[in-house]
Amino acid sequence: MKIAFFGSSLVSAYWNGAATYYRGIIRALHQLGHQITFYEPDAYDRQQHRDIPDPDWARVVVYPAAGQDGVLRALEQARGVDMLVKTSGVGVHDQLLEAAALELKEPHTISIFWDVDAPVTLDRVKTNPLDPFQALIPLYDLILTYGGGEPVVRGYKSLGARECVPIYNALDPDTHHPVGADERFECDLALLANRLPDREARIEQFFLATAEQLPEHRFVLGGSGWADKAMPENVSYVGHVYTRDHNAFNCSARAVLNVNRDSMVSYGFSPPTRIFEAAGAGACLITDAWEGIETFLTPGSEVLVAHDADEVVQHLVSLDQARAKQIGDAALRRVLAEHTYRHRALQLDELIVGAALRGRPLARHGRPQRAAPTKMQVWGAPSK
């Protein structure tokens, strides 16, 4: 299939937590024989902080963020594909793209909204009945999410979605794997997380409070936005960690901490990419508690779970290097067996291509009685 993705960025993880997810999914789809073009705006200095060159497993089209001419040209290029994907959180022209993905739809095209922040999207739409995206949800052939489980599926179905399926984060073993330690990141507990409003309080609770209670231990914090944050003296802030250094980051600490965002905890079943990156590196992972963790890793043997800073402290105090290695090795075995992006791509391939080959393409039944977006709404041009 020819697939067009409109997303935040494939080539840069700078202020773009979904980059690893996009890369893993798209690379695995390419290996299954699909042809993918990824359209991304030149925004938020991401092109100046590229992690990878243009890959050989996808064509990347970078369009200007200023004005509408660039995005309109990109949309016209995508016309006629077999599958057109609009992801959440592009950050530029999102409303235009959400409508255009439906306007460009041809009889053979499957239109997909791929939500990489479903809890936030659902909360936003449910609290604002006038949100323009709400009217578009029933018009997409399929809603995909990278987390949320049944609560998110029920949420989207209640808003009229024809179908909603979680395609969870996973591991790309070609890019995230065990390596030697790096002295820059050596510590007792490491955390990699950008500073975001709905996660900062939880990081204060689970990470910074733990550091305060264990002044003789060393902690390392990576991610963007923390430069002006007050921290205990035993915390080293290393700034943005490029993807090429993720393995060293995860392999240099006795344990790696995951802290979910408030919205992800409230819905559950939302493992971030960091979970699988750390497990793929064979790191001993400590995660804050959230519903559904046992679906991905077994607490106590493949991951350590903490409900507050006191429990993080208890884990660290009792964790020697031998047990840390045992837990990390078990997590690596589990994700390789069940949670790689090849597993996720096969799931999607069965969902989309399998249905089409059996002569039952998605959403070829009648559309809901709702007006489709007009060309004036999509293209932002006056009618003639």
C-alpha positions, 0 to 999 in steps of 0.5 A: 500500500502507498501510505501518507503520514502527516505527523510532527516529525520523523527525523527529529526527536526534539520536543517530539516524544512520538519520534521513536514510535513513528520510526518503529511503526513506519520502518516495520511497515516498510519491511512488510512491503508498504511505501510510506511518505512522511510529511512534517512541518519545519517547526519548533527547531526540529530540523536544526536538531535532527537525530537521523538523516532521511531514512531509506525506509520512508520518504520524508517531505518537510514543508514550511510551517509559515502560512498555508501554501506549504501544507496545501502543496504537501496535501496535494502530493498525498492525493490518491494514496491507499491510506492517509494518516493524520496524527495528533499533535503535529503542532502546525495546521492541525485543524486544517489537516484533520479536515483535509485528510477526509477531503482528500479521501478517494473511494479506495483510500482508508482515512485514519486519525492516529492519536498519540495523545488520546487521553488529552484529545478525549478530555479536550473534546468532551469538555468543549462540544464546539471543538471542530474535531468532534464532528470529524471523528465519525467520518474517519474510517479508523481511529488508532491510538498508541495507548489507553486500552478500553477506556480510550476505545470507549471514549472514542466510540461514545463520540461516534468513532466507527472503530478505535484500536490501540497500537501500543508503543513497542521496541525496535531492537535495531535501534534500542539495545544493550550497549556499554556504560557511558560515564556521563550517565552513570548513576543510581537512578536515571530519568529521561523526560521532557518538562511538560505541565501534566507531568512535572508534579509527578516528576517532583514526587517520584524523582526529585523527592527520591533524590532528596531522601537519598543524598548519598545516591546519584541521579541523572535527569535528561530531557528538554526544559529543566534548566531553570528547575531547582533540583537537589545537589545529587541530581545531574541535569544533562539536557536533551539526550539525542536518540543516538545516546538513549542506549548509553543513557539506559545502560549506565544507570543501576535503574531507570525511572519512568514517570507517566503524565497525569492524563496517561495515568488517569486512563491507564494502559498507556506505556510510553516509548521510554518503557520499551527503550529501557527494557530493550536496553536491558535496563532495570526499570522502575515505573510509577503505578498505572493500570495495565502495566502487567499487560506489558511487563510483569511487576516484581520480575520484569519491572518494579512498580512504585506508588510514591517516592517512598516506594522508589526509595525502597526499591533503590535501597534494596536493589543490588547490581545482580538483581537489577541485571536479572530484572533487566534481562527478563524485561528484554526477553519479554519485549523481544518476544511480544512487544516489538514494532514488527508485532505492532506492524503485523497487527496493523497489517492484518487490520487494514490490508487483511480486511481489504484483501478479503473484500471487506475494506473498512468503512465502505458502509454508509457514512453518518448523516453529517456534512463533509468538510467543504473545500473552503473549510479545508483549503482556507480559500474563498469559494468561487 
